[in-house]
Structures are given as C-alpha cells and as structure tokens.
Amino acid sequence: MGIRERLSGNEAIAFAMKQINPDVMGAYPITPSTEIPQYFSGYVNNGEVDTEFIPVESEHSAMSACIGAEAAGCRAVSATSSCGLVYMQEMLYVAASDRLPITLAVSNRALSGPININNDHSDSMGARDSGWIQIYAETNQEAYDNYLQAMRIGEAVSLPVMICQDGFITSHAIENIELVEDEKVKAFVGEYNPDGALLKGTMAVGAYATAAFYMEAKRQQAQAMIDAKEIICQVGAEFGKMTGRSYGLIEEYEMQDAETAIILIGSSAGTAKEAVKQLRAEGKKVGLIKIRSYRPFPKEDIVKALGKVRAFAAMDKTDSFSALSGPIFADTCAALYDSGTRPLGINYIYGLGGRDVKVESIKHVFGELMKVADTGETGETYRYLDVRE
C-alpha cells in the first residue's frame, strides 16, 4: 500500500529524486522549476541523500556538469524551465549524441518574448528534436510516477529523458498523491552499472566524428529512440504491477466508439475529460487521446486510436511558426499519411503564455469537429483557440 501525501508537482519531483538518491545534481534556478533544486538541496543538507549538489552559474553549466558526471558513470539529474532550457540547448544535443541517460525535470513555461512566466509548451517543444525522450504529465501523481520510471527507461536505451509537467498548473498546485515506499523505489530503479564509463577504463566521449562516421552515430541514436517505445511500455507495465498505476505511450479516454476526438498533452487533458464527460451525457460520441510520450512519437498507438474516428483536432500549446500547423498536428498527420487511416483533421493553437483553457473552450472545439464530420470539409486547418482577433 502506498503512502498518501499532499504535494505540489515540484515537491513530488524532488521527493522522487530523494528516493532515487542520484550521484550528482547540476542546479541553476529558474521559475517555475526553482523549487525542485531548492527542496532537493534541503535533502542534501540534511544528509538524506548522498548526492553531490553542484550549484553552477548557468543552465548551460548545469547540463555540462550532468554530462561530465554521467560520462564518468554517475547518475545525474537537473531541473529547468523556459529560457533555462533554451540556454541548455547546445548541451542537450551533446548529452543525447553522447548517449548519456541524464534525467531532466522540466516545469513547462512560455518562452520570451514578450516576457512571460506562465505555462505553455514552447520550451520543451522547441527541444523536441534534440534527441531526448520526452514524457509529459497531466497531474502531480503522473509527474511523480513518470520521474520514478525515467531512469529505467533512459538507461535501457542510453538516451537522456525529459520529464515534463505544466508550470504553476501542476508544479505549484498541491494535490493528493500516493507515494511509493522507499525500499520499493530502490528495488524498482535498481543500480546504475553502465557498460562504459570514464571512471571504469579508457574511452572517448564526444569525440570528433568525420563524415565517415557521423551518419552511423546518428542512425544508432535514431534506433535507440525507436527502441524506447517498447521500453517505455514495459517499464510502465512493471510500474503498474507495483502500484496499480500502469502507463503506456498514450491514454485513451472514451475512445471506444468516438466519432470525433481531440489529441493533446499535459494538464489540459483534465479539462478536456470534463468536456468529454459533459458531451457524452448529451449523447455526443466524443473522445480524447492524451499523448504521454511525445518523443518517441507514438505513431502506431495514434493510428489505432483514430481508426474509427471521422474527425480529430490536434491541440498544440505552442506554435511552430511554420505557417502550417503546430508540432502535434504535424506529427499526427505524418503518422496517418501511409497508414490507410485518414480521418479529417484540424489544428488548434491554444493556451499560449498561460491563456486559460476552459471546458467551454474544449466543447467549442468539439462543436467545430462535429461540423467537419458532418460536412466532410475541414476549412482552415490552422486555427487559434480563444484569441482576440
């Protein structure tokens, strides 16, 4: 039986870190992730963990410290948000290409400019092709659970992992959650014994790759991301046996006979579920697909879930500024292209800079989807939700 507690998302992540007891934390504060290293530094100071806590001068340095530690054979963690993640960007690519399974907690926040400290997904979505596994949480419970699974996943395929939650919405809000007992966490996460590490013998990390070798290195990196799909599901199923809370690449809600569906990521799924519940009570056949693993992208799961749907809307809490669509819609359309499954699709950009998304907002999207399904015409596919024209 788990331990019942009331924690914010940031506290839950810091507590998960304490239970794992990583070797090194590279830390630099930025709102709204600052509480994570703040809480964790208290555990370090109290002697509750053996972690080497390294307060550095920038986020770039925080990730650099993690890279050095992980290359040496240590478990390394950090936390960041928004412009801090952008400042890490160079080192994100280094960590992924060096195949170092660092775990990074991201409390999602809008990017400047204009200056804004509220939630959207522009920070982590801007790093979506850096080679990191990306797992998103709807609730504080999921943020905690995802973090406990992250190291098992990353170390199995030698890739770094971002565990993302919505800044302020879950990072600072307090919810009832169930914690796993310390001894179970320790057994579940296990020990880290990498095949190669600088402290174990002679090896090169981050060596210069000429044209004769660079593509092969990238192909191996790409294969690791493909392989991560199965690992994420395996670890999620094992976690479910331990806690009763199983996880896959996506979550389907009322999709069994849905004729229209929305696809989204993060805390907005809770609002969307309430909208679906209300519309179902009115006899509308609507459903929700919540993406948990955005990288690797769950192509097969998405195609299967949309198999009988007449129309869908992908909802992006960021914009690609491609004059075409947001990233979730683009990836969903790519997944459907050669699948034989071709529901009509539209895209909504929503919630930028913390713009509230309400149940009525989601119901409006479903109303538009029903028109698309009935007429067979999508109209403009690239849309903004709840924006003043």
Summary of the structure (lengths in Angstrom):
residues: 389
radius of gyration: 20.7
end to end distance: 52.0
largest distance: 66.5
contacts: 1377
relative contact order: 0.11
helix: 42%
strand: 19%
